Amino acid sequence: MRTPWLCIFGLLLCGLAGCGTSTVPSPPAQLSDADYATIHPYYFEFCALSEIEKKPGFGVDIRGGIGGHSTIYLNGACLKGPGYPVLTVCQDNPAANGVGLSINEHFANANWVAIPGHDFFYDGDLKPGQRLTHAVYEETKGHAKRLGIYDAIRFHKDVFDDMPPGFTPDQFKYEISIGSDYATGYARDRYCARVPVTAAEMAKIVAYLNSLNTPYRDGKAEYEWNLFTDNCIHVAHNALATIGFWPVWPTHGSLLLALFDFPVPKNEFVNIMRRANDMPIGDPLAVWNDRSARHALLEGMRLPRRPGALAVFEPAVEDNAVYDTHLGLIFYDDPILGSYRPWYRQIVNQPRYTDPQADDQTFAELYARIEADRKPLDWWLKHHPDLREQADFPLFYRRYYEQIGHESAALASDHSQFAGIGG
């Protein structure tokens, strides 16, 4: 089963970026999922997922394009209850709870579905080092069905046009969704960007995501996924926009404009990592001129660049009887002059993007420089007379340095936790 749009997408990307498989990097230092959540109980994780290539002869033949797929995982968010998916901020033990979200063109009455639990969302029922057999694959589908992931989710009718004999529609839902909506590590490599957030920021993200599903829940409207103007990248991007991370990415816009600013999973992974680690926050005026960052500070939220925003790389299960694991995932970029490859290599090769202690040290030095270079408010108003007309600038100035001080103090606390982690 190969979606025609994904074939077109693959041809388009090949023309602009070149085709080929890629090797998932193995950075020297990555914090375990549980240890990361101990330090950052609330975090947003975007994962760019590789293509999916199922081995023939078992179940439905599932193959996807080299543009890949993407998912969201929210640590510290929970489902309100069974039935139609509605999110809430976890009240008890947020570090140990979370929910994964997948956006899929199959869905008719939802923008996204939710899968409770980090381990099942990514690893299904597979134990570390265990071979992915046909039996484990079938057991995992049964587990997903017991969770009721699709009990309240209606698929578009044409999804079932290719349903082979021997499947019921309900069985077919779980068959075509494994490896994409849940147990993604069975079938796909993943390139993930983690962004720590506060409980208040998580509440904004949750409210936004719930609002996306609201129009479809009662069946009065039908969700229509669009490769170019409303896909999984838009959802993740705009969820982060709710906390002032960056500007909103408009949906359902011009197709022509979309071709010049194309939503691609691997590009967005790089975009998140660069925004969270390389935004120039050392100059207050640069932050003031960044409208999203300015509004975030004025509303009491964090700067987009923040400690703990780390990249995580995980290959698909290698010992695999169900899926091929030599997988592709490419950028939408000029193959010669484009920037995404150099940016990606920087993320892979510089420890500050993957190693929590290198990240800690980078931010400690940055905050120390900001404090050392601090100038009084009157200096800014004298040397930049236009700021005198900006009524919000004094409040912005105060909150900017309050935020730097708060983040610097939090770093010291995080550093003390490293000593007791991973031992």
N, C-alpha and C positions, 0 to 999 in steps of 0.2 A: 504494500500500500504506500504509494508515493504521491504526496500532494502536488498537483500541477503547479501551484504558485511557488512551491519550494524549488521546483525544477527551473522555473523562470528566474527566480532569485539567484540560484546557483550560477546560471549562465551570465547574469548581470554582474555578479561579483567576480567571476572568473575574468571577465573582460577588463575590470578595473583594478583587480588586486592580484590576479594570478592564482592558480589553484595548487593544491598539494596538501599533504598531511603535515601535522606538526607534532612535536614531542612536548608533553607536559613537563614543565621545568620542576626541578627538585631543589628548592632553596635549602641552604644548610640549616636554617632555623625556622621552625613553624611551631607556634604554641598550639597545644591540643585544644579541641573544641571546648571541653569542660573547663580547662584552665583559663581560656580566654573569657568564657562566660562568668567565671569567678570574679574577674577584674571588671568586666563590662557586662553586667546582667542584661542590659537593654542594648541590642544592636540590630542594625539593618544590614543584611547581606544580599548583594546582587551576584548572581552567578551566570556567566556566559558558558553555555553548554555546547559541546561539539555536535557534529552530525551524529545520527544514529544509523547503524547498519546491522540489521538483524540477520543472522545466518539462516539460509533457506531450509525449509523442510520441517519447521516446528512452529505451530501456531500461524498467526498472520504475518506475512512478510512486511516488515516495517522498515522503510528507508527514508532518510531525511536529507535536506540540503546542507551544503557546506557552510551556509550562513549560520547554522546551528539554532539554538533555542536559548531562552533565559528563564530564570526563576528568581523568586524573592524568598528569603527566609527572615523571619522576625523573631529574634530571641526576646522573651519577655512579653510576647503577645500570645493570647489564647483564644480558642473558640468559645463563644458564649454557651453553646450547647449543641445537641445533635440537630440534624435537619439542614436547612439552608445555611450556608456559611456566613456567620457574622462574627467579627473580631472584637476583642476587648483587650485592654492592658491587663496582664496577669497581676493579681493582687498578692498571691502567695508564691514565694520562691521563684521569682522571675528568672533567675540564673539557670534553673533546671527545666524551664518550660519554653516552648516556642512553637511556631507554626510556619509551614512552608506554603507558598502560593505559586500557582502556575496559571498562566494565561494561554488559552488554546483556542484555535479557530473552530474546534468541535462544538463549543458551548453555545447554546441558544438562549438560555435564561440566566446567564452569569458572565461577568467579565473574567472572573478568576475562581478557582476552587482552592480549598485549603486542606492541608494534610498535617495533622498534629504530630509533633515530635521531630526533633532534628535527625535522629538516627534513622527512623523509618523513611522520612522524606528523602534522604540522600542514599542510605545504605540498605533500605528494605529490611528483609529478615536475615541478611547475610552476616555471618560472624567474621571477625578479622581473620584473614588468611584462608577463609573457606572458598571452595570452588563454587562458581555459579552454575548449578546444574538445572536441568529441566524441572526436577522436583522442587528445588528451592524457588524457582521462578513461579511455579504454580501455587506454592504455599504463600508466596508474597501477594499474589493476586487475591487469594482467599482472605488474607489479613486486611488488604485494602477494602475488600467488600464488607468485612465485619466492621470496619471503621465507618462505613456508610458514606464514603467520599462523594459518590455520585447519586446517592438516594434522592436528593432534591434537585439534581442537575439534569436538565434536558439537553440532549445533543441535537444538532441540526439533522433533519431527516436524511439529507444526502450523504451523511457520514456512513449510513448503513447500506448504501448502494453496493459497496464492495464486500459486504459481510459474507464470508464463505459458509457453506453448509456446516451444521454442527454447533453453531453458536446461537445463543439467544441475544437479543439486543443488550440486555444487562451484562452478559458475559463479555460481549464485544467491547463495551465501554472500557472495562478494566484491561482487556487485552491490548487495545491500541494506545492506552495511556501509560502503561508501565514503561519506565525508562524516560518518560517525558514529564509527567505530572507527579509521579512518585517513584521511589527507588531509582532516582536518576543516575546514580553511580553504577548501576548494572550496565548501562548502555552508552554513557557519555562521559568524556573528560569534562572537568569543570575548572573554570578560572573565576575565582570569587573575590569580590571587594567587600570587606567588612567595614562598616562605619558605626562606631559607638554613638549612642544617642542617650538622652535623658528620658526619664519616664514621661515628662511633659511632651517631649518631641515624639516619643512613640505614640502618645495619645493622638497627636495631630496626624501622624502617618496612618494610624488605624482608622480614624474618622474619614480620612480621604478615601482609603481603600473600600471601606463600607459604602461610601457614597457612590462608588463606581458600580456596585452590584445592585443598589436600590432600584434603579429604573426597570430592571429585568426580573426582579424577584416575583412580582405579581403577574408576570406574563403579558403585561400590556405593551411592552416593548421587547424587541428581540435583539440580542447582541450580535453584531456583525464585525468580526475581526477583519482588519485591513492591513496587509503586509506593509504598505507604504505610509499610512497616515494614522493608524491606531493599532499598534501591536504591543507585545510584551515589554519592549524597551520604553515606550511612552509611559506605561504604568509605573515602572520602577523610577524613571527619571522624575516624573511629576509627584510621586510619593515623597521623594527627597526635596523637591521644590517646596513642599508644604512647610518645611522647617527652615527655609531660607538658604538651602544648600546651593541652589542656583536657580536661574529663571525657569518658568514653566515652558515645556515643549508643547506647543499647540497641536491638537489632534484634528483629524478630518479637514486638513487644509489642502492646499494646491498640490496635485501630484507632481507637477513640474518642480516646485520648490522642494518637495520631499526627496527628489532624486539628487539634489545637491546637498542635502542634509539628511542622509539616510540613516534610519535607526537600525544598528547592527550590534549584536550582543558583545562581540569582542572589543569593538570600538568603545562601547559604553563602559565596559570593565576598565579600560584605560582612562576614560574620562573621569570616572569616579575616583580612581586612585590618584590621579593628578590633582583634582580639585581638593581632595582631602589631605594631600601631602605637600603640594607645591604652590597653592594659592599664596600670593605675596602679601602676607598679613603683617610684615614688619613695618610697613609704612601706614600710619593711620589714615592718611589721605587716600591711599590706594583702596583701603577698605571702605572708606566713606563713598568713593566713586563707584564701588561695586554695589549696585542697588540691592541685590539679594542679601549680601552679607550685612549691609547697613540696616536693612529692615529686620534681619534676624536679631542683631544686637539691640535695636530699639524695642523689639518685642520680648526681650529677655531670653533669647535662645543663644546657642553657641555659634562661634564662627565655623564656617564650612571646613577650614583646615583645622584638624584636631588630632591629638595623640590617639594612638590605638587603631587608626584606619589602616588595616593590614591586608595584604593579598594572600590568598590561600589557593593552592593548586592541588588538584586531586585527579589522577587518571581513572578511567573506567576500570572495573574489575578485570584484571589481566587473565586470571585463570577462569576462562569464560566459555561455556558450552552453548551460549545463546546468542551472543553478539560478537561481531568483529570489533577489534580494539585498535586498529590502525586508522585513526580518525582525523578528520580535517575540521578546522575552524579558522576562518580567514577574516581579514579586515576589509572594510570598504574604504579604499585608499589608493592613491596613485602608487603603482609598484616601484617607481624610481624616485620620485620626489616627495612622496608622502611622509607624514610625520609619525604615523601610528607605530610603525615597526621600531624606530629608534626609541620612542617613548616606552613601548612594551619592553624592549631590551633593558632599558634603564630600570624599570620596575622589577624585572627578574634578577638583575645583576647587582643592584644596590641593596645592601642588607636593611636599610631603614624602611623599606617597603614590606618586608616580611618578618624581620626579627624584632620582637617587641622591645628588647633592650636597646638595640640600635635606634629604633624609633623613639624610645624614651630619651636617649641622649641627644638626638637631633632636636627634639622639641625643648628640652631643658636649655640647650644652648641658644635656641631661637628666642625663648622667653627672656633669658638673661640679657640678650642683646637689645630686645625691645625695651626692657626696663632701664638699661644703661643709656639708651638714646632718648629717653622720655623728655619731652619738653612741655612746659606748662601750657594751659589753655590759652593764656594771653599771648603767648608766642605765636600760636597758630592763627589767632585772630589778627595779629599785627602783620604777619608775613603773608597771609592769604586773606586779604580784605573781603573777598567775595563770601567767605565763611560767616562774616558778621551778619549777613542777610539770611543765614540758614538757622532758623529757630531751633532745629533739632540737634545742631552740632554740639553744643555743650553737653547734652544728655548722651549723645553718641560717644563723645570723648570720655566721659566718666565710665560708661558701660564697657567701652573698649578696654580700658586699663583694669577695670574690675574683672572682666573675663580673662584677661591675660594672667592676672594674679590668681584667680580661681583655678585655672588650668595648671598653672605652675605648682600650686599646692597639691592638686590632685595627682600630679606626676610623682611627687615625693611619696604619696601614699601607695601608688601603683608600684613604685620601685621597691618598697618594703615588702610587697606581696610576692615579688618574683623569687625572693629567697626561699619561700615555702612552697613553691610550685614546681611540679615536675620531678620532685625528688623521690 
